Amino acid sequence: MTNCTAKKSAKSIQFSSFNHKKVEASFSGGAIGTDGGLLLLREVDKKLKLTKRIRSVFIDKRHLSYIDHTIEGMLKRLVKNICGLDLG
């Protein structure tokens, strides 16, 4: 008799690693969190380079010594806020 329990029954999605850790989404139920939207948004942004492309149309005339936040960083935060994702 063979052991069939090792077989995956649900499909999973592999995301880019985060802090050198493997990230995977599975739709098999169980504990559900809302942070999956952040992972999906990060993947879409990495693949399509959306924030980098949007950032390229801005002209930043601020003095470098006074800058704490980059235009790209602020755009990423804005997109997450618009999407209603919790940033902590």
Residue pairs with C-beta under 8 A, 6 or more apart in sequence:
9 28
10 26
10 27
10 28
10 29
11 26
11 27
12 24
12 25
12 26
12 27
13 24
13 25
13 26
14 22
14 23
14 24
15 23
15 24
15 25
15 39
15 42
15 43
16 23
16 42
16 43
16 46
17 23
18 39
23 39
25 36
25 39
34 85
34 86
35 86
37 83
37 85
38 80
38 85
41 79
41 80
41 83
41 85
44 50
45 51
45 76
45 79
50 79
51 72
51 75
51 76
51 79
52 72
54 75
55 71
55 72
55 75
58 71
60 67
60 71
77 87
80 87
81 87
